[in-house]
Amino acid sequence: MRNPTLLQFFHWYYPDGGKLWPEVVDKAPSLAEMGVTAVWLPPAYKGESGGYSVGYDTYDLFDLGEFEQKGSRATKYGDKEQLLAATEALKSHGIGVILDVVLNHKMGADEKERVQINRVNPDNREEIDDEVIEAEAWTRFTFPVREGKYSKFVWDYKCFSGVDHIENPDENGVFKIVNDYTGEGWNEQVDDELGNFDYLMGANIDFRNHAVTEELKYWARWVMEQIPATTGFRLDAVKHIPAWFYKEWIEHVQEVNDEPLFIVAEYWSHELDKLQQYIDQVDGKTMLFDAPLQMNFHHASQQGSDYDLSQIFTDTLVAADPWHAVTIVANHDTQPLQALEAPVDPWFKPLAYALILLRENGVPALFYPDLYGASYQDEGGDGEQYDIEMPVVAELEALIRARQLYAHGVQTEWFDHANCVAFARSGTEELPGCVVIMSNGDEGEKVLELGENFAGKRWFDYLGHREEQVESDENGVATFRCNPGSVSVWVLE
């Protein structure tokens, strides 16, 4: 197996108009040649905002760009035929297909229903008002255009535990649906932020309803049949979904699929113990994105030489549990102007990508704008309009190639200086290794003892940042350097 390398092939502001699925077809050959082994695609089903939906406002899981719903047949990324062409193109080039699964909530209901609700303190969801209010809520999903094709399941208020908008009386907030069918209060085994973080947005799916969990398992089987190139899933917003449900759901999809699936969940917390607790709750059946490491990259990029590089992996998932860590530099939620904004400054991105691509632990995930660039406009939290440019990381393609060519063998670390760190991969009998050195301050220099196997060897910087060559002595000792605020990847001549 090649070193697994995941690419998130979209960002929040990717252009509308059905361009993404055709672009996947176009880019598949170059991605395979570069060394990308799997592509994470955006949610492929119809959202409330139709052809403009990024995909996280889920309306109909069974509409992959096939039905004229919410103002369009195609999704933002293209129609179903284009989606299948894209996934088959990836498969034909040996690239895995990771589908985005958004099961926390539904939005854009077809009909209102009379419901009974309790008002909830949005800052402490454990504080549920005793008073029962009669109101109307958008909780009935009948998908009239689809007319029961693929699934006849109708979602109604008994499928949901809460909403954020009611009518007659008209109010916005957090409201608990009074629902004898599933029980009182919120789901357990969710994040304890705001008391209980079961409720996030829209009509909040209640997994205590057995008919709902069976429908979501059925949908998983259906989508794998519809998109036979599927090799895994990315699970959205799992801190808001009871862990017991995803443990069951993952067991189910693994059981019905012939090959093991690659599954990574988004539990966006910077508290390592919460990530570890979730992994325990699902019996280790999913990997998680390493949110603490991403935040370390953000801080390191902003603090420059004041940041202690030797501590970059402190309190990270990849350090504590490398078998369950997917390491990232950026994603659609952390990019500028988004909800979890924590961008990594451009100067530091080559260092961060070297740290996730060339080390032995974790599965690295790349971000579309870092490979292809992005520019967009949006309003910030202050109400001002901003023009955002996300430039291509010039070294990224070379670092992806270096992962396949040189990131092999035993790892040795020299994280012994606040501003200059290094690590080496020993190589194997068949495959070469490398030496990686980086600095967040002045020019970096390390005298490294690599052992007699490397006696009298000549090295050059694969990234081309340093022009000189390095020769190791008869004991395998050599002096490696990197430019100020930069990284070099030294490989054997």
C-alpha positions in Angstrom: 0.0 0.0 0.0 1.3 3.4 -0.9 1.5 6.0 1.9 -2.2 7.0 2.2 -2.8 10.6 1.3 -6.2 12.2 1.4 -7.3 15.4 -0.5 -10.3 17.4 0.4 -11.4 18.3 -3.1 -13.5 21.4 -2.4 -13.7 24.5 -0.1 -16.6 26.5 1.3 -16.5 29.1 -1.5 -16.0 26.8 -4.5 -17.8 28.3 -7.5 -21.5 27.4 -8.2 -22.6 26.0 -11.6 -21.8 22.3 -11.6 -18.1 22.7 -12.1 -16.7 20.4 -9.4 -17.6 16.9 -10.7 -16.1 17.7 -14.2 -13.0 19.1 -12.5 -12.5 15.8 -10.6 -12.6 14.0 -13.9 -10.0 16.4 -15.3 -7.7 16.3 -12.3 -7.8 12.5 -11.6 -4.8 11.5 -13.7 -2.5 14.2 -12.3 -3.6 13.4 -8.7 -2.8 9.7 -9.1 0.6 10.6 -10.7 1.3 13.0 -7.8 0.6 10.4 -5.1 -2.9 11.3 -3.8 -4.6 8.0 -2.8 -8.1 9.1 -1.8 -10.3 12.1 -2.5 -12.9 13.5 0.0 -15.8 14.8 -2.0 -18.3 17.4 -0.7 -21.9 16.3 0.3 -23.3 15.0 -2.9 -27.0 15.3 -2.1 -29.6 18.0 -2.3 -29.4 20.8 0.3 -32.1 23.3 1.3 -30.4 25.9 -0.9 -30.4 23.7 -4.0 -27.8 24.5 -6.6 -26.1 27.0 -4.3 -25.8 24.6 -1.3 -22.3 23.7 -0.1 -24.1 20.5 1.1 -24.3 20.8 4.9 -28.0 22.0 4.9 -29.2 18.5 4.1 -32.6 18.3 2.5 -32.9 14.9 0.7 -30.2 12.3 1.1 -31.6 10.3 -1.9 -31.3 13.1 -4.4 -27.8 13.0 -5.9 -28.6 15.6 -8.5 -31.4 13.7 -10.1 -34.6 15.4 -9.1 -35.9 19.0 -9.7 -36.0 19.9 -6.0 -35.2 23.2 -4.2 -34.9 25.1 -7.5 -32.6 22.8 -9.4 -31.9 19.3 -10.6 -28.2 19.4 -10.2 -26.5 20.2 -6.9 -23.9 23.0 -6.7 -21.3 20.5 -7.9 -23.2 18.9 -10.9 -25.8 16.3 -11.6 -25.9 12.6 -10.8 -24.4 11.6 -14.1 -21.5 13.9 -13.6 -21.0 12.6 -10.0 -20.8 9.0 -11.2 -18.4 10.0 -14.0 -16.2 11.8 -11.4 -16.1 8.8 -8.9 -15.5 6.3 -11.8 -12.6 8.5 -13.0 -11.0 8.4 -9.5 -11.5 4.7 -9.3 -10.0 4.1 -12.7 -6.8 5.9 -11.6 -6.6 3.9 -8.3 -7.9 6.8 -6.1 -10.3 6.1 -3.3 -13.7 8.0 -3.0 -14.6 9.4 0.4 -18.2 10.5 0.7 -19.3 13.3 3.1 -22.1 12.2 5.4 -24.3 14.8 7.1 -26.7 13.1 9.4 -27.1 15.5 12.3 -30.0 17.6 10.9 -32.3 18.2 8.1 -33.4 21.6 6.6 -35.9 22.9 4.1 -38.9 20.8 5.2 -41.9 20.5 2.8 -44.6 21.1 5.4 -45.3 22.5 8.8 -46.7 20.5 11.7 -48.5 21.4 14.9 -46.0 20.5 17.7 -45.5 20.9 21.4 -42.2 22.4 22.4 -40.3 23.5 25.5 -38.1 26.6 25.3 -34.4 25.9 26.0 -31.6 28.1 27.4 -29.3 28.3 24.3 -26.3 28.8 26.6 -27.2 25.7 28.7 -29.3 23.2 26.9 -29.8 21.2 30.1 -32.1 24.1 31.2 -35.4 23.1 29.5 -38.4 25.2 30.4 -41.3 23.2 32.0 -43.9 25.2 30.1 -45.3 23.4 27.1 -46.0 25.7 24.1 -48.2 24.8 21.1 -46.6 26.0 17.9 -46.0 25.1 14.3 -42.6 23.9 13.1 -41.1 22.9 9.7 -40.6 19.2 10.4 -42.4 17.3 7.7 -40.3 16.0 4.8 -42.3 14.3 2.1 -40.1 14.9 -1.0 -43.1 15.3 -3.3 -40.9 15.5 -6.5 -39.1 12.2 -5.8 -42.5 10.5 -5.2 -41.1 7.7 -3.1 -38.4 6.6 -5.5 -35.5 4.8 -3.6 -37.3 5.4 -0.2 -40.9 6.0 0.9 -39.8 7.2 4.3 -41.6 10.4 5.5 -39.8 12.4 8.1 -42.1 14.1 10.7 -41.7 15.7 14.1 -41.3 12.3 15.8 -38.0 12.0 13.9 -36.6 15.2 15.5 -35.6 16.3 19.0 -35.4 20.1 18.4 -35.7 23.1 16.1 -34.5 26.6 16.1 -37.6 28.3 14.6 -41.3 28.1 15.4 -44.4 29.9 14.1 -47.6 30.9 15.8 -46.0 32.1 18.0 -43.1 33.2 15.8 -39.8 32.8 17.7 -36.2 31.9 17.0 -34.1 30.1 19.6 -33.5 26.5 20.7 -36.7 24.5 21.2 -37.1 20.9 22.5 -39.8 19.0 20.7 -42.1 17.2 23.2 -42.0 13.8 21.8 -43.2 10.7 23.7 -41.9 8.6 20.9 -38.2 9.1 21.8 -38.1 10.3 25.4 -37.3 13.4 27.4 -34.3 15.6 27.2 -31.5 15.4 24.7 -29.4 12.5 23.5 -26.5 11.3 25.7 -23.0 10.5 24.5 -22.7 13.9 22.8 -20.3 16.8 23.6 -20.9 18.6 26.9 -20.3 22.1 25.5 -23.3 24.4 26.3 -24.4 21.7 28.8 -25.4 19.2 26.0 -24.4 19.8 22.4 -27.0 17.5 20.8 -28.7 20.4 19.1 -26.7 22.2 16.4 -29.1 23.6 13.7 -32.2 23.0 11.7 -34.5 20.1 12.5 -32.3 18.0 14.8 -32.5 14.3 14.0 -33.4 12.2 17.1 -31.4 8.9 16.9 -33.6 7.4 19.7 -36.2 6.8 17.0 -35.5 3.3 15.8 -37.2 3.9 12.4 -34.8 6.8 11.8 -31.6 4.8 12.5 -32.8 2.0 10.3 -33.5 4.5 7.5 -30.0 6.0 7.8 -28.4 2.5 7.7 -30.5 1.7 4.6 -29.4 5.0 3.0 -25.8 4.0 3.5 -26.3 0.7 1.7 -28.2 2.5 -1.1 -25.5 5.2 -1.6 -22.7 2.6 -1.8 -24.8 0.8 -4.5 -25.4 4.1 -6.4 -21.8 5.1 -6.1 -19.9 1.8 -6.4 -16.5 3.5 -6.4 -17.1 4.5 -2.7 -14.1 3.4 -0.5 -15.0 5.4 2.7 -16.9 8.1 4.5 -16.2 11.4 6.2 -18.7 11.9 9.1 -19.8 15.4 9.8 -20.4 17.0 13.2 -20.1 13.8 15.3 -19.8 15.8 18.5 -23.5 16.5 18.2 -24.5 12.9 17.4 -24.7 10.1 20.0 -21.6 8.0 19.8 -23.5 4.8 20.1 -25.3 5.5 16.9 -22.2 6.0 14.8 -20.7 2.9 16.4 -23.7 0.9 15.1 -23.8 2.7 11.7 -20.1 2.1 11.1 -20.4 -1.6 12.1 -23.3 -1.9 9.7 -21.5 -0.3 6.7 -18.3 -2.3 7.3 -20.4 -5.5 7.5 -22.3 -5.0 4.2 -19.2 -3.8 2.2 -16.8 -6.3 0.7 -13.7 -4.3 1.5 -12.7 -2.4 4.7 -13.9 1.2 4.4 -11.7 4.2 5.4 -13.8 6.3 7.9 -12.8 9.6 9.5 -15.1 11.7 11.7 -15.1 15.4 12.4 -15.2 15.8 16.2 -13.9 19.4 16.2 -12.5 19.9 19.7 -9.1 21.1 20.8 -9.4 19.0 24.0 -7.4 15.8 23.4 -9.3 13.9 26.1 -12.6 14.5 24.4 -11.2 13.0 21.1 -9.8 10.0 23.0 -13.2 9.6 24.8 -15.0 9.5 21.5 -12.6 7.0 20.0 -13.3 4.8 23.1 -17.1 5.2 22.8 -17.1 4.0 19.2 -14.6 1.2 20.0 -12.0 2.7 17.8 -14.0 2.2 14.6 -13.3 5.6 13.1 -10.3 7.9 12.8 -10.7 11.6 13.8 -9.3 14.8 12.4 -6.5 16.1 14.6 -8.0 19.5 15.5 -5.5 20.2 18.3 -2.6 19.9 15.8 -4.3 22.2 13.3 -4.7 24.8 16.1 -1.0 24.4 16.9 -0.2 25.1 13.2 -2.4 28.2 13.4 -0.6 29.5 16.5 2.9 28.7 15.2 2.2 30.5 11.9 1.1 33.7 13.8 3.8 33.7 16.5 6.8 33.2 14.2 10.0 32.7 16.1 8.3 33.2 19.4 6.6 29.8 19.0 8.5 26.8 20.4 8.6 24.4 17.4 9.8 21.5 19.6 6.3 21.5 21.2 4.3 21.5 17.9 3.0 18.0 18.6 2.2 18.5 22.3 -1.4 17.5 23.3 -2.2 16.3 19.7 -4.1 13.2 18.7 -1.3 12.1 16.3 1.1 12.0 19.3 -1.3 10.3 21.7 -3.0 7.9 19.3 -1.4 7.9 15.8 -3.6 5.0 14.6 -6.7 7.1 14.8 -5.4 10.5 13.6 -6.0 12.2 10.3 -3.7 15.3 10.3 -4.7 18.5 8.6 -3.4 22.0 7.9 -6.7 23.5 6.9 -10.3 22.6 5.9 -13.5 24.4 4.8 -14.4 25.3 8.4 -11.0 26.8 9.3 -10.5 28.8 6.1 -10.9 32.6 6.4 -14.4 34.0 7.2 -15.7 30.6 8.2 -17.2 29.4 11.5 -14.0 27.8 13.0 -11.6 30.3 11.3 -8.1 29.4 12.3 -6.0 29.9 9.1 -2.4 28.9 8.9 -0.3 31.8 7.4 1.2 31.1 4.0 4.8 31.2 5.2 4.2 28.3 7.6 2.2 26.0 5.4 5.2 24.3 3.7 6.5 23.5 7.2 3.1 22.2 8.4 2.6 20.1 5.3 6.2 18.6 5.7 5.2 17.7 9.3 2.1 15.8 8.2 3.3 14.4 4.9 6.8 13.1 5.6 6.5 11.7 9.2 5.4 8.1 9.8 2.3 8.8 12.0 -1.2 9.8 11.0 -3.0 10.0 7.6 -2.4 13.4 6.1 -5.3 15.4 4.5 -4.6 18.1 2.0 -6.9 21.1 1.3 -8.0 22.0 -2.2 -7.0 25.8 -2.1 -3.5 24.8 -1.0 -3.0 22.7 -4.1 -5.0 24.8 -6.6 -5.5 28.2 -5.0 -8.8 30.0 -4.2 -10.1 33.6 -4.2 -13.5 34.7 -2.8 -15.5 37.5 -1.2 -17.6 37.3 1.9 -18.8 39.3 4.9 -16.8 39.0 8.1 -18.2 38.8 11.6 -17.8 42.6 11.8 -20.2 43.2 8.9 -17.4 44.3 6.6 -16.8 42.8 3.1 -13.4 41.0 2.6 -11.5 39.8 -0.5 -9.7 36.6 0.4 -6.8 35.2 -1.6 -5.6 31.7 -0.7 -2.4 31.2 -2.8 -1.1 27.8 -4.0 1.5 26.4 -1.6 4.3 26.3 -4.1 6.1 23.3 -2.4 2.9 21.2 -1.8 3.1 19.2 -5.0 6.7 18.3 -4.4 6.0 17.4 -0.8 3.2 15.0 -1.9 5.6 13.4 -4.3 8.3 13.2 -1.6 5.8 11.4 0.6 5.6 8.6 -1.9 9.2 8.6 -2.9 11.1 9.2 0.4 8.8 9.0 3.5 9.9 5.4 4.3 11.5 3.6 7.2 12.2 4.2 10.8 11.7 7.8 12.1 14.3 9.6 14.2 13.5 13.0 15.7 15.7 16.0 16.8 13.0 18.2 18.4 15.6 19.8 20.6 15.5 23.5 19.8 12.7 26.1 20.0 13.3 27.4 16.5 14.9 24.6 14.5 13.7 21.0 14.5 14.5 18.0 12.3 13.5 14.4 11.7 14.9 11.6 9.5 13.4 8.6 7.8 15.8 5.7 7.5 14.4 4.2 4.3 13.9 0.5 3.8 15.8 -2.1 1.7 13.6 -1.2 -1.3 12.7 2.5 -0.7 14.8 5.5 0.2 14.4 7.8 3.2 15.0 11.5 3.8 16.1 14.2 6.3 13.7 17.1 7.0 14.9 20.3 8.7 12.9 23.4 9.3 13.2 26.8 11.1 10.7 29.4 12.2 13.5 31.9 12.8 17.0 32.4 11.5 18.7 29.9 9.2 18.5 26.5 10.7 21.4 24.0 11.1 21.6 20.6 12.6 24.6 18.2 12.9 22.9 14.8 12.6 24.4 11.3 13.3 22.6 9.1 10.8 24.7 6.0 11.3 27.2 4.0 9.3 24.7 3.0 6.6 24.9 6.6 5.5 28.7 7.0 5.5 30.0 8.9 2.6 26.6 9.7 1.1 25.7 12.9 -0.8 22.4 14.7 -0.3 20.5 17.4 -2.1 17.4 19.5 -1.1 14.5 18.0 -3.0 12.5 21.3 -2.6 15.3 23.3 -4.2 15.5 25.8 -1.3 19.2 25.1 -0.8 21.6 25.0 -3.6 24.6 23.2 -1.9 25.0 19.5 -1.5 25.7 17.8 1.8 28.1 14.9 2.3 28.1 12.7 5.3 31.4 11.5 6.8 32.7 8.0 7.4 30.5 7.7 10.5 27.3 9.0 8.7 27.5 12.4 10.4 26.4 15.4 8.3 25.4 19.0 8.7 22.0 19.9 7.3 20.7 23.4 6.9 17.5 25.2 5.9 16.7 28.8 5.1 15.1 31.2 7.6 11.4 30.5 8.1 11.6 27.6 5.7 11.9 23.8 5.3 14.3 21.6 3.4 13.9 18.0 2.5 17.3 16.4 2.0 17.4 13.2 -0.1 20.2 11.0 -1.3 21.7 11.9 -4.6 
